[in-house]
Amino acid sequence: MKQGDEAAPTVVLGLLRLGALFGVIAVVAYSFWDLYSESAALNRLAATAKGYHYTESCDAEGNLVSSLPANCVDLNHYVFIDGPVMKAIRRNCAGKSAATLTFEKGKVARTEINNVEKMLQFRARNGTNSPCGPYRQKTGGTNSKAR
């Protein structure tokens, strides 16, 4: 056996391994970007909103009207309005000030998008809203969690 025939890695094999490592890193990075990006959150909200069965009609400010097709739902924390531009009227029950949120890229925080999506999914699954505030249920005039 010659000394040059040892099973030592070659430059080509090293480059192949390095390329495979970068490929795996790229796939993992893309997966995280797709999962947590603002555009992905907007796409998920749009898909959830499209599949929801609305029973109330609202104008752009969240006021109930009867002349429009059904396009809104009261989610306790938000009044969600589906349309060419999705909107939500945030109520101050979540500890944040009331505001009108427009779901367009760069106009609303990703956490707000995710909150509205989760509440819309909860309403679609359970037929009820999630409670408004951390201590919604009270017993005997005091918080049940306070004791």
PyMOL commands that place a pseudoatom at each C-alpha (Angstrom):
pseudoatom trace, name=CA, resn=MET, resi=1, chain=A, elem=C, hetatm=0, pos=[0.000, 0.000, 0.000]
pseudoatom trace, name=CA, resn=LYS, resi=2, chain=A, elem=C, hetatm=0, pos=[1.364, 3.368, -1.034]
pseudoatom trace, name=CA, resn=GLN, resi=3, chain=A, elem=C, hetatm=0, pos=[1.440, 6.339, 1.224]
pseudoatom trace, name=CA, resn=GLY, resi=4, chain=A, elem=C, hetatm=0, pos=[-0.541, 8.531, -1.289]
pseudoatom trace, name=CA, resn=ASP, resi=5, chain=A, elem=C, hetatm=0, pos=[-3.507, 6.109, -1.391]
pseudoatom trace, name=CA, resn=GLU, resi=6, chain=A, elem=C, hetatm=0, pos=[-4.818, 7.023, 2.063]
pseudoatom trace, name=CA, resn=ALA, resi=7, chain=A, elem=C, hetatm=0, pos=[-8.514, 7.814, 2.391]
pseudoatom trace, name=CA, resn=ALA, resi=8, chain=A, elem=C, hetatm=0, pos=[-7.943, 11.537, 2.845]
pseudoatom trace, name=CA, resn=PRO, resi=9, chain=A, elem=C, hetatm=0, pos=[-10.673, 13.949, 1.725]
pseudoatom trace, name=CA, resn=THR, resi=10, chain=A, elem=C, hetatm=0, pos=[-9.944, 15.717, -1.538]
pseudoatom trace, name=CA, resn=VAL, resi=11, chain=A, elem=C, hetatm=0, pos=[-10.599, 19.341, -2.382]
pseudoatom trace, name=CA, resn=VAL, resi=12, chain=A, elem=C, hetatm=0, pos=[-13.536, 18.318, -4.585]
pseudoatom trace, name=CA, resn=LEU, resi=13, chain=A, elem=C, hetatm=0, pos=[-15.137, 16.318, -1.774]
pseudoatom trace, name=CA, resn=GLY, resi=14, chain=A, elem=C, hetatm=0, pos=[-14.628, 19.244, 0.619]
pseudoatom trace, name=CA, resn=LEU, resi=15, chain=A, elem=C, hetatm=0, pos=[-16.276, 21.654, -1.805]
pseudoatom trace, name=CA, resn=LEU, resi=16, chain=A, elem=C, hetatm=0, pos=[-19.170, 19.238, -2.286]
pseudoatom trace, name=CA, resn=ARG, resi=17, chain=A, elem=C, hetatm=0, pos=[-19.726, 19.037, 1.455]
pseudoatom trace, name=CA, resn=LEU, resi=18, chain=A, elem=C, hetatm=0, pos=[-19.492, 22.808, 1.793]
pseudoatom trace, name=CA, resn=GLY, resi=19, chain=A, elem=C, hetatm=0, pos=[-22.034, 23.276, -1.017]
pseudoatom trace, name=CA, resn=ALA, resi=20, chain=A, elem=C, hetatm=0, pos=[-24.422, 20.820, 0.641]
pseudoatom trace, name=CA, resn=LEU, resi=21, chain=A, elem=C, hetatm=0, pos=[-24.060, 22.674, 3.956]
pseudoatom trace, name=CA, resn=PHE, resi=22, chain=A, elem=C, hetatm=0, pos=[-24.880, 26.021, 2.317]
pseudoatom trace, name=CA, resn=GLY, resi=23, chain=A, elem=C, hetatm=0, pos=[-27.858, 24.409, 0.567]
pseudoatom trace, name=CA, resn=VAL, resi=24, chain=A, elem=C, hetatm=0, pos=[-29.267, 23.131, 3.860]
pseudoatom trace, name=CA, resn=ILE, resi=25, chain=A, elem=C, hetatm=0, pos=[-28.699, 26.520, 5.501]
pseudoatom trace, name=CA, resn=ALA, resi=26, chain=A, elem=C, hetatm=0, pos=[-30.496, 28.250, 2.607]
pseudoatom trace, name=CA, resn=VAL, resi=27, chain=A, elem=C, hetatm=0, pos=[-33.512, 25.923, 2.847]
pseudoatom trace, name=CA, resn=VAL, resi=28, chain=A, elem=C, hetatm=0, pos=[-33.783, 26.403, 6.623]
pseudoatom trace, name=CA, resn=ALA, resi=29, chain=A, elem=C, hetatm=0, pos=[-33.410, 30.195, 6.309]
pseudoatom trace, name=CA, resn=TYR, resi=30, chain=A, elem=C, hetatm=0, pos=[-36.082, 30.346, 3.604]
pseudoatom trace, name=CA, resn=SER, resi=31, chain=A, elem=C, hetatm=0, pos=[-38.419, 28.241, 5.752]
pseudoatom trace, name=CA, resn=PHE, resi=32, chain=A, elem=C, hetatm=0, pos=[-38.041, 30.592, 8.713]
pseudoatom trace, name=CA, resn=TRP, resi=33, chain=A, elem=C, hetatm=0, pos=[-38.445, 33.652, 6.476]
pseudoatom trace, name=CA, resn=ASP, resi=34, chain=A, elem=C, hetatm=0, pos=[-41.590, 32.209, 4.916]
pseudoatom trace, name=CA, resn=LEU, resi=35, chain=A, elem=C, hetatm=0, pos=[-42.990, 31.324, 8.331]
pseudoatom trace, name=CA, resn=TYR, resi=36, chain=A, elem=C, hetatm=0, pos=[-42.273, 34.628, 10.072]
pseudoatom trace, name=CA, resn=SER, resi=37, chain=A, elem=C, hetatm=0, pos=[-42.268, 37.295, 7.331]
pseudoatom trace, name=CA, resn=GLU, resi=38, chain=A, elem=C, hetatm=0, pos=[-44.846, 40.041, 7.083]
pseudoatom trace, name=CA, resn=SER, resi=39, chain=A, elem=C, hetatm=0, pos=[-45.878, 39.054, 3.547]
pseudoatom trace, name=CA, resn=ALA, resi=40, chain=A, elem=C, hetatm=0, pos=[-46.401, 35.436, 4.629]
pseudoatom trace, name=CA, resn=ALA, resi=41, chain=A, elem=C, hetatm=0, pos=[-48.532, 36.614, 7.574]
pseudoatom trace, name=CA, resn=LEU, resi=42, chain=A, elem=C, hetatm=0, pos=[-50.622, 38.784, 5.224]
pseudoatom trace, name=CA, resn=ASN, resi=43, chain=A, elem=C, hetatm=0, pos=[-51.067, 35.839, 2.842]
pseudoatom trace, name=CA, resn=ARG, resi=44, chain=A, elem=C, hetatm=0, pos=[-52.203, 33.586, 5.703]
pseudoatom trace, name=CA, resn=LEU, resi=45, chain=A, elem=C, hetatm=0, pos=[-54.654, 36.236, 6.922]
pseudoatom trace, name=CA, resn=ALA, resi=46, chain=A, elem=C, hetatm=0, pos=[-56.022, 36.710, 3.395]
pseudoatom trace, name=CA, resn=ALA, resi=47, chain=A, elem=C, hetatm=0, pos=[-56.506, 32.943, 3.019]
pseudoatom trace, name=CA, resn=THR, resi=48, chain=A, elem=C, hetatm=0, pos=[-58.246, 32.724, 6.408]
pseudoatom trace, name=CA, resn=ALA, resi=49, chain=A, elem=C, hetatm=0, pos=[-60.448, 35.740, 5.606]
pseudoatom trace, name=CA, resn=LYS, resi=50, chain=A, elem=C, hetatm=0, pos=[-61.379, 34.339, 2.196]
pseudoatom trace, name=CA, resn=GLY, resi=51, chain=A, elem=C, hetatm=0, pos=[-62.554, 31.059, 3.726]
pseudoatom trace, name=CA, resn=TYR, resi=52, chain=A, elem=C, hetatm=0, pos=[-64.591, 32.673, 6.515]
pseudoatom trace, name=CA, resn=HIS, resi=53, chain=A, elem=C, hetatm=0, pos=[-68.408, 32.852, 6.240]
pseudoatom trace, name=CA, resn=TYR, resi=54, chain=A, elem=C, hetatm=0, pos=[-69.407, 36.439, 7.106]
pseudoatom trace, name=CA, resn=THR, resi=55, chain=A, elem=C, hetatm=0, pos=[-72.878, 37.196, 8.425]
pseudoatom trace, name=CA, resn=GLU, resi=56, chain=A, elem=C, hetatm=0, pos=[-72.708, 40.987, 8.956]
pseudoatom trace, name=CA, resn=SER, resi=57, chain=A, elem=C, hetatm=0, pos=[-72.120, 43.933, 6.638]
pseudoatom trace, name=CA, resn=CYS, resi=58, chain=A, elem=C, hetatm=0, pos=[-69.911, 46.873, 7.611]
pseudoatom trace, name=CA, resn=ASP, resi=59, chain=A, elem=C, hetatm=0, pos=[-68.707, 50.061, 5.987]
pseudoatom trace, name=CA, resn=ALA, resi=60, chain=A, elem=C, hetatm=0, pos=[-64.997, 51.003, 5.962]
pseudoatom trace, name=CA, resn=GLU, resi=61, chain=A, elem=C, hetatm=0, pos=[-65.236, 52.392, 9.516]
pseudoatom trace, name=CA, resn=GLY, resi=62, chain=A, elem=C, hetatm=0, pos=[-66.736, 49.218, 10.976]
pseudoatom trace, name=CA, resn=ASN, resi=63, chain=A, elem=C, hetatm=0, pos=[-70.307, 50.507, 11.276]
pseudoatom trace, name=CA, resn=LEU, resi=64, chain=A, elem=C, hetatm=0, pos=[-73.030, 47.942, 10.592]
pseudoatom trace, name=CA, resn=VAL, resi=65, chain=A, elem=C, hetatm=0, pos=[-74.940, 48.593, 7.376]
pseudoatom trace, name=CA, resn=SER, resi=66, chain=A, elem=C, hetatm=0, pos=[-77.539, 46.566, 5.512]
pseudoatom trace, name=CA, resn=SER, resi=67, chain=A, elem=C, hetatm=0, pos=[-76.879, 47.747, 1.944]
pseudoatom trace, name=CA, resn=LEU, resi=68, chain=A, elem=C, hetatm=0, pos=[-73.539, 45.933, 1.469]
pseudoatom trace, name=CA, resn=PRO, resi=69, chain=A, elem=C, hetatm=0, pos=[-72.786, 42.230, 1.099]
pseudoatom trace, name=CA, resn=ALA, resi=70, chain=A, elem=C, hetatm=0, pos=[-71.642, 40.442, 4.253]
pseudoatom trace, name=CA, resn=ASN, resi=71, chain=A, elem=C, hetatm=0, pos=[-68.002, 41.356, 4.845]
pseudoatom trace, name=CA, resn=CYS, resi=72, chain=A, elem=C, hetatm=0, pos=[-67.261, 41.781, 8.563]
pseudoatom trace, name=CA, resn=VAL, resi=73, chain=A, elem=C, hetatm=0, pos=[-67.154, 39.989, 11.887]
pseudoatom trace, name=CA, resn=ASP, resi=74, chain=A, elem=C, hetatm=0, pos=[-66.916, 41.186, 15.484]
pseudoatom trace, name=CA, resn=LEU, resi=75, chain=A, elem=C, hetatm=0, pos=[-63.996, 39.365, 17.176]
pseudoatom trace, name=CA, resn=ASN, resi=76, chain=A, elem=C, hetatm=0, pos=[-64.248, 41.204, 20.551]
pseudoatom trace, name=CA, resn=HIS, resi=77, chain=A, elem=C, hetatm=0, pos=[-60.693, 42.573, 20.348]
pseudoatom trace, name=CA, resn=TYR, resi=78, chain=A, elem=C, hetatm=0, pos=[-61.196, 43.645, 16.723]
pseudoatom trace, name=CA, resn=VAL, resi=79, chain=A, elem=C, hetatm=0, pos=[-63.928, 44.218, 14.173]
pseudoatom trace, name=CA, resn=PHE, resi=80, chain=A, elem=C, hetatm=0, pos=[-62.482, 42.609, 11.046]
pseudoatom trace, name=CA, resn=ILE, resi=81, chain=A, elem=C, hetatm=0, pos=[-63.598, 43.981, 7.672]
pseudoatom trace, name=CA, resn=ASP, resi=82, chain=A, elem=C, hetatm=0, pos=[-62.831, 41.960, 4.554]
pseudoatom trace, name=CA, resn=GLY, resi=83, chain=A, elem=C, hetatm=0, pos=[-62.598, 43.779, 1.258]
pseudoatom trace, name=CA, resn=PRO, resi=84, chain=A, elem=C, hetatm=0, pos=[-60.132, 44.881, -1.424]
pseudoatom trace, name=CA, resn=VAL, resi=85, chain=A, elem=C, hetatm=0, pos=[-58.060, 46.178, 1.486]
pseudoatom trace, name=CA, resn=MET, resi=86, chain=A, elem=C, hetatm=0, pos=[-58.528, 44.182, 4.685]
pseudoatom trace, name=CA, resn=LYS, resi=87, chain=A, elem=C, hetatm=0, pos=[-59.043, 46.308, 7.792]
pseudoatom trace, name=CA, resn=ALA, resi=88, chain=A, elem=C, hetatm=0, pos=[-59.619, 45.812, 11.481]
pseudoatom trace, name=CA, resn=ILE, resi=89, chain=A, elem=C, hetatm=0, pos=[-60.845, 48.215, 14.110]
pseudoatom trace, name=CA, resn=ARG, resi=90, chain=A, elem=C, hetatm=0, pos=[-58.835, 47.432, 17.247]
pseudoatom trace, name=CA, resn=ARG, resi=91, chain=A, elem=C, hetatm=0, pos=[-60.655, 47.962, 20.508]
pseudoatom trace, name=CA, resn=ASN, resi=92, chain=A, elem=C, hetatm=0, pos=[-58.863, 49.037, 23.650]
pseudoatom trace, name=CA, resn=CYS, resi=93, chain=A, elem=C, hetatm=0, pos=[-59.817, 45.865, 25.535]
pseudoatom trace, name=CA, resn=ALA, resi=94, chain=A, elem=C, hetatm=0, pos=[-56.455, 44.251, 24.766]
pseudoatom trace, name=CA, resn=GLY, resi=95, chain=A, elem=C, hetatm=0, pos=[-54.552, 46.889, 26.713]
pseudoatom trace, name=CA, resn=LYS, resi=96, chain=A, elem=C, hetatm=0, pos=[-53.699, 48.803, 23.530]
pseudoatom trace, name=CA, resn=SER, resi=97, chain=A, elem=C, hetatm=0, pos=[-55.347, 51.978, 22.359]
pseudoatom trace, name=CA, resn=ALA, resi=98, chain=A, elem=C, hetatm=0, pos=[-58.188, 51.757, 19.864]
pseudoatom trace, name=CA, resn=ALA, resi=99, chain=A, elem=C, hetatm=0, pos=[-57.059, 52.136, 16.254]
pseudoatom trace, name=CA, resn=THR, resi=100, chain=A, elem=C, hetatm=0, pos=[-57.907, 51.318, 12.665]
pseudoatom trace, name=CA, resn=LEU, resi=101, chain=A, elem=C, hetatm=0, pos=[-55.478, 48.812, 11.168]
pseudoatom trace, name=CA, resn=THR, resi=102, chain=A, elem=C, hetatm=0, pos=[-55.004, 48.486, 7.421]
pseudoatom trace, name=CA, resn=PHE, resi=103, chain=A, elem=C, hetatm=0, pos=[-53.545, 45.139, 6.417]
pseudoatom trace, name=CA, resn=GLU, resi=104, chain=A, elem=C, hetatm=0, pos=[-51.091, 46.170, 3.734]
pseudoatom trace, name=CA, resn=LYS, resi=105, chain=A, elem=C, hetatm=0, pos=[-47.370, 45.538, 3.582]
pseudoatom trace, name=CA, resn=GLY, resi=106, chain=A, elem=C, hetatm=0, pos=[-45.512, 47.958, 5.843]
pseudoatom trace, name=CA, resn=LYS, resi=107, chain=A, elem=C, hetatm=0, pos=[-48.634, 49.465, 7.441]
pseudoatom trace, name=CA, resn=VAL, resi=108, chain=A, elem=C, hetatm=0, pos=[-49.277, 47.138, 10.390]
pseudoatom trace, name=CA, resn=ALA, resi=109, chain=A, elem=C, hetatm=0, pos=[-47.177, 45.087, 12.802]
pseudoatom trace, name=CA, resn=ARG, resi=110, chain=A, elem=C, hetatm=0, pos=[-46.807, 41.381, 12.135]
pseudoatom trace, name=CA, resn=THR, resi=111, chain=A, elem=C, hetatm=0, pos=[-48.060, 40.647, 15.662]
pseudoatom trace, name=CA, resn=GLU, resi=112, chain=A, elem=C, hetatm=0, pos=[-51.349, 42.423, 14.888]
pseudoatom trace, name=CA, resn=ILE, resi=113, chain=A, elem=C, hetatm=0, pos=[-51.721, 40.409, 11.673]
pseudoatom trace, name=CA, resn=ASN, resi=114, chain=A, elem=C, hetatm=0, pos=[-51.131, 37.172, 13.570]
pseudoatom trace, name=CA, resn=ASN, resi=115, chain=A, elem=C, hetatm=0, pos=[-53.541, 38.171, 16.374]
pseudoatom trace, name=CA, resn=VAL, resi=116, chain=A, elem=C, hetatm=0, pos=[-56.374, 38.908, 13.951]
pseudoatom trace, name=CA, resn=GLU, resi=117, chain=A, elem=C, hetatm=0, pos=[-55.693, 35.690, 12.014]
pseudoatom trace, name=CA, resn=LYS, resi=118, chain=A, elem=C, hetatm=0, pos=[-55.767, 33.596, 15.205]
pseudoatom trace, name=CA, resn=MET, resi=119, chain=A, elem=C, hetatm=0, pos=[-58.974, 35.238, 16.445]
pseudoatom trace, name=CA, resn=LEU, resi=120, chain=A, elem=C, hetatm=0, pos=[-60.647, 34.737, 13.067]
pseudoatom trace, name=CA, resn=GLN, resi=121, chain=A, elem=C, hetatm=0, pos=[-59.597, 31.070, 13.068]
pseudoatom trace, name=CA, resn=PHE, resi=122, chain=A, elem=C, hetatm=0, pos=[-60.840, 30.672, 16.660]
pseudoatom trace, name=CA, resn=ARG, resi=123, chain=A, elem=C, hetatm=0, pos=[-64.206, 32.181, 15.723]
pseudoatom trace, name=CA, resn=ALA, resi=124, chain=A, elem=C, hetatm=0, pos=[-64.481, 29.929, 12.641]
pseudoatom trace, name=CA, resn=ARG, resi=125, chain=A, elem=C, hetatm=0, pos=[-63.625, 26.792, 14.669]
pseudoatom trace, name=CA, resn=ASN, resi=126, chain=A, elem=C, hetatm=0, pos=[-65.642, 27.453, 17.825]
pseudoatom trace, name=CA, resn=GLY, resi=127, chain=A, elem=C, hetatm=0, pos=[-68.402, 29.806, 16.716]
pseudoatom trace, name=CA, resn=THR, resi=128, chain=A, elem=C, hetatm=0, pos=[-67.578, 32.131, 19.621]
pseudoatom trace, name=CA, resn=ASN, resi=129, chain=A, elem=C, hetatm=0, pos=[-65.057, 34.874, 20.274]
pseudoatom trace, name=CA, resn=SER, resi=130, chain=A, elem=C, hetatm=0, pos=[-62.069, 34.744, 22.532]
pseudoatom trace, name=CA, resn=PRO, resi=131, chain=A, elem=C, hetatm=0, pos=[-62.644, 36.815, 25.701]
pseudoatom trace, name=CA, resn=CYS, resi=132, chain=A, elem=C, hetatm=0, pos=[-61.758, 40.501, 25.711]
pseudoatom trace, name=CA, resn=GLY, resi=133, chain=A, elem=C, hetatm=0, pos=[-59.018, 40.961, 28.304]
pseudoatom trace, name=CA, resn=PRO, resi=134, chain=A, elem=C, hetatm=0, pos=[-57.123, 38.549, 30.545]
pseudoatom trace, name=CA, resn=TYR, resi=135, chain=A, elem=C, hetatm=0, pos=[-59.759, 38.342, 33.304]
pseudoatom trace, name=CA, resn=ARG, resi=136, chain=A, elem=C, hetatm=0, pos=[-62.998, 38.114, 31.379]
pseudoatom trace, name=CA, resn=GLN, resi=137, chain=A, elem=C, hetatm=0, pos=[-64.793, 35.646, 33.634]
pseudoatom trace, name=CA, resn=LYS, resi=138, chain=A, elem=C, hetatm=0, pos=[-65.541, 36.938, 37.093]
pseudoatom trace, name=CA, resn=THR, resi=139, chain=A, elem=C, hetatm=0, pos=[-67.091, 35.238, 40.081]
pseudoatom trace, name=CA, resn=GLY, resi=140, chain=A, elem=C, hetatm=0, pos=[-68.813, 37.174, 42.827]
pseudoatom trace, name=CA, resn=GLY, resi=141, chain=A, elem=C, hetatm=0, pos=[-67.493, 40.517, 41.608]
pseudoatom trace, name=CA, resn=THR, resi=142, chain=A, elem=C, hetatm=0, pos=[-63.805, 39.582, 41.947]
pseudoatom trace, name=CA, resn=ASN, resi=143, chain=A, elem=C, hetatm=0, pos=[-61.363, 38.121, 39.527]
pseudoatom trace, name=CA, resn=SER, resi=144, chain=A, elem=C, hetatm=0, pos=[-61.201, 34.367, 39.699]
pseudoatom trace, name=CA, resn=LYS, resi=145, chain=A, elem=C, hetatm=0, pos=[-57.455, 34.526, 39.061]
pseudoatom trace, name=CA, resn=ALA, resi=146, chain=A, elem=C, hetatm=0, pos=[-56.846, 37.128, 41.734]
pseudoatom trace, name=CA, resn=ARG, resi=147, chain=A, elem=C, hetatm=0, pos=[-57.217, 34.629, 44.561]
for i in range(1, 147): cmd.bond("trace and resi %d" % i, "trace and resi %d" % (i + 1))
show_as sticks, trace
zoom trace
